[in-house]
């Protein structure tokens, strides 16, 4: 998985570029089209961090069992709309 990803803006559906590690660290990212700012909802931060850490520890293990994944959209919130 690349650390640089895009997500559809929840306001206007334009792509918002983000970095996984920065997002998990609490950074926010702005939509270049409408100015909406997104981040991981604080109430979801621990769940996202734990899931990401589990994924990273299992991804290179050839004996790893299949794990459930999640859609980052479930944890994103719009924090500002200019």
N, CA, C and O atoms as CSV, one atom per row, in Angstrom:
chain,resi,resn,atom,element,x,y,z
A,1,UNK,N,N,0.850,-1.173,0.000
A,1,UNK,CA,C,0.000,0.000,0.000
A,1,UNK,C,C,0.895,1.235,0.000
A,1,UNK,O,O,1.809,1.365,0.814
A,2,UNK,N,N,0.610,2.115,-0.916
A,2,UNK,CA,C,1.342,3.369,-0.976
A,2,UNK,C,C,0.909,4.259,0.179
A,2,UNK,O,O,-0.256,4.251,0.575
A,3,UNK,N,N,1.851,5.026,0.717
A,3,UNK,CA,C,1.503,5.944,1.798
A,3,UNK,C,C,0.725,7.146,1.281
A,3,UNK,O,O,-0.003,7.785,2.041
A,4,UNK,N,N,0.870,7.460,-0.008
A,4,UNK,CA,C,0.143,8.576,-0.599
A,4,UNK,C,C,-1.084,8.029,-1.309
A,4,UNK,O,O,-0.980,7.169,-2.185
A,5,UNK,N,N,-2.242,8.535,-0.922
A,5,UNK,CA,C,-3.522,8.047,-1.422
A,5,UNK,C,C,-4.403,9.228,-1.791
A,5,UNK,O,O,-4.043,10.380,-1.551
A,6,UNK,N,N,-5.553,8.940,-2.372
A,6,UNK,CA,C,-6.585,9.959,-2.560
A,6,UNK,C,C,-7.899,9.413,-2.021
A,6,UNK,O,O,-8.122,8.203,-1.986
A,7,UNK,N,N,-8.744,10.313,-1.611
A,7,UNK,CA,C,-10.075,9.992,-1.122
A,7,UNK,C,C,-11.030,10.989,-1.752
A,7,UNK,O,O,-10.663,12.142,-1.983
A,8,UNK,N,N,-12.246,10.559,-2.030
A,8,UNK,CA,C,-13.244,11.487,-2.565
A,8,UNK,C,C,-13.699,12.436,-1.468
A,8,UNK,O,O,-14.015,12.014,-0.356
A,9,UNK,N,N,-13.726,13.703,-1.790
A,9,UNK,CA,C,-14.198,14.709,-0.838
A,9,UNK,C,C,-15.649,14.406,-0.477
A,9,UNK,O,O,-16.475,14.214,-1.370
A,10,UNK,N,N,-15.974,14.359,0.816
A,10,UNK,CA,C,-17.353,14.093,1.216
A,10,UNK,C,C,-18.316,15.237,0.882
A,10,UNK,O,O,-19.532,15.067,0.968
A,11,UNK,N,N,-17.780,16.398,0.505
A,11,UNK,CA,C,-18.629,17.543,0.173
A,11,UNK,C,C,-18.870,17.645,-1.338
A,11,UNK,O,O,-20.013,17.770,-1.777
A,12,UNK,N,N,-17.793,17.591,-2.134
A,12,UNK,CA,C,-17.929,17.824,-3.581
A,12,UNK,C,C,-17.472,16.645,-4.445
A,12,UNK,O,O,-17.604,16.700,-5.668
A,13,UNK,N,N,-16.945,15.595,-3.843
A,13,UNK,CA,C,-16.497,14.372,-4.533
A,13,UNK,C,C,-15.199,14.525,-5.324
A,13,UNK,O,O,-14.797,13.587,-6.012
A,14,UNK,N,N,-14.540,15.666,-5.246
A,14,UNK,CA,C,-13.232,15.810,-5.890
A,14,UNK,C,C,-12.203,14.994,-5.110
A,14,UNK,O,O,-12.394,14.748,-3.920
A,15,UNK,N,N,-11.118,14.569,-5.757
A,15,UNK,CA,C,-10.106,13.807,-5.018
A,15,UNK,C,C,-9.314,14.692,-4.059
A,15,UNK,O,O,-8.907,15.800,-4.411
A,16,UNK,N,N,-9.104,14.191,-2.851
A,16,UNK,CA,C,-8.259,14.858,-1.865
A,16,UNK,C,C,-7.049,13.964,-1.654
A,16,UNK,O,O,-7.189,12.805,-1.262
A,17,UNK,N,N,-5.864,14.500,-1.911
A,17,UNK,CA,C,-4.628,13.742,-1.691
A,17,UNK,C,C,-4.303,13.757,-0.206
A,17,UNK,O,O,-4.433,14.786,0.458
A,18,UNK,N,N,-3.877,12.604,0.312
A,18,UNK,CA,C,-3.473,12.516,1.713
A,18,UNK,C,C,-2.379,11.485,1.863
A,18,UNK,O,O,-2.197,10.628,0.999
A,19,UNK,N,N,-1.660,11.568,2.950
A,19,UNK,CA,C,-0.618,10.610,3.296
A,19,UNK,C,C,-1.120,9.806,4.483
A,19,UNK,O,O,-1.519,10.378,5.498
A,20,UNK,N,N,-1.103,8.481,4.364
A,20,UNK,CA,C,-1.653,7.600,5.395
A,20,UNK,C,C,-1.028,7.874,6.757
A,20,UNK,O,O,-1.749,8.031,7.743
A,21,UNK,N,N,0.280,7.932,6.828
A,21,UNK,CA,C,0.947,8.112,8.116
A,21,UNK,C,C,0.612,9.469,8.731
A,21,UNK,O,O,0.419,9.572,9.942
A,22,UNK,N,N,0.544,10.498,7.908
A,22,UNK,CA,C,0.185,11.822,8.421
A,22,UNK,C,C,-1.264,11.853,8.885
A,22,UNK,O,O,-1.580,12.473,9.900
A,23,UNK,N,N,-2.149,11.184,8.141
A,23,UNK,CA,C,-3.557,11.122,8.532
A,23,UNK,C,C,-3.712,10.419,9.871
A,23,UNK,O,O,-4.447,10.885,10.741
A,24,UNK,N,N,-3.018,9.298,10.037
A,24,UNK,CA,C,-3.081,8.545,11.286
A,24,UNK,C,C,-2.463,9.339,12.438
A,24,UNK,O,O,-2.855,9.176,13.593
A,25,UNK,N,N,-1.497,10.196,12.114
A,25,UNK,CA,C,-0.872,11.020,13.152
A,25,UNK,C,C,-1.737,12.221,13.542
A,25,UNK,O,O,-1.386,12.967,14.456
A,26,UNK,N,N,-2.864,12.410,12.853
A,26,UNK,CA,C,-3.768,13.488,13.222
A,26,UNK,C,C,-3.808,14.665,12.269
A,26,UNK,O,O,-4.504,15.646,12.530
A,27,UNK,N,N,-3.070,14.584,11.160
A,27,UNK,CA,C,-3.067,15.687,10.196
A,27,UNK,C,C,-4.422,15.793,9.506
A,27,UNK,O,O,-5.176,14.822,9.441
A,28,UNK,N,N,-4.715,16.969,9.001
A,28,UNK,CA,C,-5.912,17.178,8.206
A,28,UNK,C,C,-5.482,17.547,6.786
A,28,UNK,O,O,-4.362,18.007,6.563
A,29,UNK,N,N,-6.386,17.339,5.840
A,29,UNK,CA,C,-6.086,17.584,4.435
A,29,UNK,C,C,-7.238,18.350,3.809
A,29,UNK,O,O,-8.403,18.106,4.121
A,30,UNK,N,N,-6.898,19.290,2.914
A,30,UNK,CA,C,-7.886,20.189,2.328
A,30,UNK,C,C,-8.222,19.800,0.899
A,30,UNK,O,O,-7.344,19.431,0.119
A,31,UNK,N,N,-9.502,19.885,0.566
A,31,UNK,CA,C,-9.959,19.705,-0.806
A,31,UNK,C,C,-9.575,20.956,-1.591
A,31,UNK,O,O,-9.929,22.069,-1.202
A,32,UNK,N,N,-8.865,20.778,-2.672
A,32,UNK,CA,C,-8.424,21.918,-3.481
A,32,UNK,C,C,-9.582,22.543,-4.253
A,32,UNK,O,O,-9.466,23.675,-4.723
A,33,UNK,N,N,-10.691,21.828,-4.393
A,33,UNK,CA,C,-11.831,22.337,-5.144
A,33,UNK,C,C,-12.777,23.175,-4.286
A,33,UNK,O,O,-13.109,24.303,-4.651
A,34,UNK,N,N,-13.212,22.629,-3.146
A,34,UNK,CA,C,-14.230,23.333,-2.351
A,34,UNK,C,C,-13.713,23.862,-1.016
A,34,UNK,O,O,-14.409,24.626,-0.347
A,35,UNK,N,N,-12.492,23.463,-0.614
A,35,UNK,CA,C,-11.922,23.965,0.631
A,35,UNK,C,C,-12.297,23.181,1.875
A,35,UNK,O,O,-11.890,23.549,2.977
A,36,UNK,N,N,-13.068,22.103,1.723
A,36,UNK,CA,C,-13.410,21.283,2.891
A,36,UNK,C,C,-12.133,20.671,3.463
A,36,UNK,O,O,-11.239,20.282,2.711
A,37,UNK,N,N,-12.048,20.587,4.763
A,37,UNK,CA,C,-10.889,20.012,5.432
A,37,UNK,C,C,-11.344,18.724,6.110
A,37,UNK,O,O,-12.335,18.708,6.839
A,38,UNK,N,N,-10.602,17.640,5.857
A,38,UNK,CA,C,-10.954,16.355,6.444
A,38,UNK,C,C,-9.859,15.871,7.371
A,38,UNK,O,O,-8.702,16.278,7.260
A,39,UNK,N,N,-10.239,14.999,8.284
A,39,UNK,CA,C,-9.299,14.322,9.172
A,39,UNK,C,C,-9.999,13.074,9.690
A,39,UNK,O,O,-11.189,12.877,9.448
A,40,UNK,N,N,-9.270,12.245,10.393
A,40,UNK,CA,C,-9.895,11.113,11.061
A,40,UNK,C,C,-10.602,11.655,12.292
A,40,UNK,O,O,-10.033,12.439,13.051
A,41,UNK,N,N,-11.833,11.238,12.484
A,41,UNK,CA,C,-12.585,11.669,13.651
A,41,UNK,C,C,-11.834,11.247,14.909
A,41,UNK,O,O,-11.413,10.094,15.002
A,42,UNK,N,N,-11.654,12.141,15.878
A,42,UNK,CA,C,-10.923,11.798,17.097
A,42,UNK,C,C,-11.454,10.544,17.788
A,42,UNK,O,O,-10.679,9.775,18.357
A,43,UNK,N,N,-12.757,10.336,17.742
A,43,UNK,CA,C,-13.329,9.152,18.388
A,43,UNK,C,C,-12.945,7.849,17.680
A,43,UNK,O,O,-13.090,6.770,18.254
A,44,UNK,N,N,-12.458,7.941,16.442
A,44,UNK,CA,C,-12.065,6.753,15.679
A,44,UNK,C,C,-10.559,6.547,15.609
A,44,UNK,O,O,-10.098,5.527,15.097
A,45,UNK,N,N,-9.786,7.501,16.117
A,45,UNK,CA,C,-8.335,7.479,15.948
A,45,UNK,C,C,-7.696,6.182,16.440
A,45,UNK,O,O,-6.890,5.596,15.717
A,46,UNK,N,N,-8.026,5.717,17.636
A,46,UNK,CA,C,-7.408,4.495,18.153
A,46,UNK,C,C,-7.752,3.288,17.301
A,46,UNK,O,O,-6.891,2.446,17.047
A,47,UNK,N,N,-8.991,3.191,16.857
A,47,UNK,CA,C,-9.399,2.062,16.025
A,47,UNK,C,C,-8.642,2.056,14.700
A,47,UNK,O,O,-8.197,1.003,14.244
A,48,UNK,N,N,-8.497,3.214,14.088
A,48,UNK,CA,C,-7.770,3.314,12.823
A,48,UNK,C,C,-6.298,2.954,13.026
A,48,UNK,O,O,-5.736,2.190,12.241
A,49,UNK,N,N,-5.673,3.494,14.065
A,49,UNK,CA,C,-4.267,3.187,14.337
A,49,UNK,C,C,-4.069,1.696,14.566
A,49,UNK,O,O,-3.147,1.104,14.005
A,50,UNK,N,N,-4.916,1.084,15.377
A,50,UNK,CA,C,-4.778,-0.345,15.664
A,50,UNK,C,C,-4.973,-1.196,14.417
A,50,UNK,O,O,-4.231,-2.152,14.191
A,51,UNK,N,N,-5.958,-0.856,13.617
A,51,UNK,CA,C,-6.214,-1.605,12.389
A,51,UNK,C,C,-5.041,-1.475,11.429
A,51,UNK,O,O,-4.624,-2.463,10.825
A,52,UNK,N,N,-4.508,-0.274,11.280
A,52,UNK,CA,C,-3.377,-0.064,10.384
A,52,UNK,C,C,-2.146,-0.832,10.877
A,52,UNK,O,O,-1.457,-1.469,10.080
A,53,UNK,N,N,-1.870,-0.776,12.159
A,53,UNK,CA,C,-0.725,-1.504,12.710
A,53,UNK,C,C,-0.885,-3.008,12.517
A,53,UNK,O,O,0.082,-3.690,12.177
A,54,UNK,N,N,-2.087,-3.535,12.727
A,54,UNK,CA,C,-2.333,-4.958,12.503
A,54,UNK,C,C,-2.139,-5.325,11.038
A,54,UNK,O,O,-1.548,-6.359,10.724
A,55,UNK,N,N,-2.629,-4.492,10.157
A,55,UNK,CA,C,-2.461,-4.720,8.721
A,55,UNK,C,C,-0.987,-4.766,8.355
A,55,UNK,O,O,-0.544,-5.678,7.656
A,56,UNK,N,N,-0.228,-3.784,8.826
A,56,UNK,CA,C,1.195,-3.726,8.485
A,56,UNK,C,C,1.955,-4.935,9.027
A,56,UNK,O,O,2.868,-5.434,8.370
A,57,UNK,N,N,1.592,-5.407,10.206
A,57,UNK,CA,C,2.303,-6.548,10.778
A,57,UNK,C,C,1.952,-7.850,10.057
A,57,UNK,O,O,2.743,-8.793,10.071
A,58,UNK,N,N,0.796,-7.912,9.437
A,58,UNK,CA,C,0.371,-9.138,8.759
A,58,UNK,C,C,0.648,-9.162,7.267
A,58,UNK,O,O,0.729,-10.242,6.682
A,59,UNK,N,N,0.795,-8.013,6.636
A,59,UNK,CA,C,0.835,-7.966,5.176
A,59,UNK,C,C,1.992,-8.744,4.555
A,59,UNK,O,O,1.837,-9.281,3.458
A,60,UNK,N,N,3.131,-8.823,5.210
A,60,UNK,CA,C,4.274,-9.527,4.651
A,60,UNK,C,C,4.411,-10.954,5.176
A,60,UNK,O,O,5.329,-11.674,4.783
A,61,UNK,N,N,3.526,-11.355,6.039
A,61,UNK,CA,C,3.570,-12.691,6.623
A,61,UNK,C,C,2.830,-13.654,5.698
A,61,UNK,O,O,1.608,-13.572,5.567
A,62,UNK,N,N,3.561,-14.563,5.057
A,62,UNK,CA,C,2.945,-15.483,4.098
A,62,UNK,C,C,1.992,-16.459,4.773
A,62,UNK,O,O,1.141,-17.043,4.101
A,63,UNK,N,N,2.111,-16.648,6.074
A,63,UNK,CA,C,1.222,-17.547,6.796
A,63,UNK,C,C,0.046,-16.808,7.437
A,63,UNK,O,O,-0.742,-17.410,8.166
A,64,UNK,N,N,-0.070,-15.528,7.170
A,64,UNK,CA,C,-1.120,-14.724,7.805
A,64,UNK,C,C,-2.490,-15.126,7.280
A,64,UNK,O,O,-2.653,-15.469,6.109
A,65,UNK,N,N,-3.449,-15.077,8.155
A,65,UNK,CA,C,-4.822,-15.351,7.761
A,65,UNK,C,C,-5.416,-14.097,7.138
A,65,UNK,O,O,-4.909,-12.990,7.324
A,66,UNK,N,N,-6.484,-14.290,6.408
A,66,UNK,CA,C,-7.167,-13.143,5.821
A,66,UNK,C,C,-7.747,-12.293,6.945
A,66,UNK,O,O,-8.333,-12.822,7.890
A,67,UNK,N,N,-7.583,-10.979,6.842
A,67,UNK,CA,C,-8.116,-10.079,7.856
A,67,UNK,C,C,-9.147,-9.157,7.218
A,67,UNK,O,O,-9.097,-8.870,6.022
A,68,UNK,N,N,-10.068,-8.709,8.033
A,68,UNK,CA,C,-11.048,-7.745,7.555
A,68,UNK,C,C,-10.363,-6.414,7.331
A,68,UNK,O,O,-9.496,-6.013,8.107
A,69,UNK,N,N,-10.747,-5.743,6.289
A,69,UNK,CA,C,-10.225,-4.410,6.020
A,69,UNK,C,C,-11.351,-3.406,6.258
A,69,UNK,O,O,-12.493,-3.786,6.514
A,70,UNK,N,N,-11.019,-2.150,6.171
A,70,UNK,CA,C,-12.036,-1.127,6.357
A,70,UNK,C,C,-11.855,-0.063,5.300
A,70,UNK,O,O,-10.792,0.057,4.692
A,71,UNK,N,N,-12.884,0.691,5.093
A,71,UNK,CA,C,-12.856,1.811,4.172
A,71,UNK,C,C,-12.589,3.067,4.994
A,71,UNK,O,O,-13.349,3.382,5.910
A,72,UNK,N,N,-11.521,3.782,4.673
A,72,UNK,CA,C,-11.138,4.958,5.450
A,72,UNK,C,C,-12.275,5.977,5.508
A,72,UNK,O,O,-12.341,6.780,6.439
A,73,UNK,N,N,-13.174,5.949,4.512
A,73,UNK,CA,C,-14.310,6.879,4.516
A,73,UNK,C,C,-15.168,6.732,5.762
A,73,UNK,O,O,-15.835,7.683,6.170
A,74,UNK,N,N,-15.160,5.551,6.370
A,74,UNK,CA,C,-15.945,5.328,7.582
A,74,UNK,C,C,-15.455,6.194,8.745
A,74,UNK,O,O,-16.210,6.460,9.680
A,75,UNK,N,N,-14.213,6.627,8.692
A,75,UNK,CA,C,-13.595,7.312,9.827
A,75,UNK,C,C,-13.283,8.776,9.572
A,75,UNK,O,O,-12.788,9.474,10.457
A,76,UNK,N,N,-13.570,9.240,8.372
A,76,UNK,CA,C,-13.250,10.623,8.000
A,76,UNK,C,C,-14.393,11.545,8.406
A,76,UNK,O,O,-15.567,11.192,8.287
A,77,UNK,N,N,-14.038,12.713,8.879
A,77,UNK,CA,C,-15.038,13.741,9.145
A,77,UNK,C,C,-14.609,15.036,8.477
A,77,UNK,O,O,-13.416,15.289,8.316
A,78,UNK,N,N,-15.559,15.841,8.096
A,78,UNK,CA,C,-15.280,17.174,7.561
A,78,UNK,C,C,-15.184,18.095,8.761
A,78,UNK,O,O,-16.124,18.190,9.550
A,79,UNK,N,N,-14.048,18.780,8.906
A,79,UNK,CA,C,-13.846,19.638,10.064
A,79,UNK,C,C,-14.010,21.119,9.739
A,79,UNK,O,O,-14.128,21.947,10.642
A,80,UNK,N,N,-14.018,21.449,8.451
A,80,UNK,CA,C,-14.154,22.849,8.094
A,80,UNK,C,C,-14.590,22.940,6.657
A,80,UNK,O,O,-14.184,22.124,5.830
A,81,UNK,N,N,-15.396,23.901,6.351
A,81,UNK,CA,C,-15.802,24.188,4.979
A,81,UNK,C,C,-15.702,25.680,4.790
A,81,UNK,O,O,-16.472,26.450,5.364
A,82,UNK,N,N,-14.730,26.082,3.968
A,82,UNK,CA,C,-14.488,27.499,3.734
A,82,UNK,C,C,-15.548,28.074,2.831
A,82,UNK,O,O,-15.513,29.264,2.518
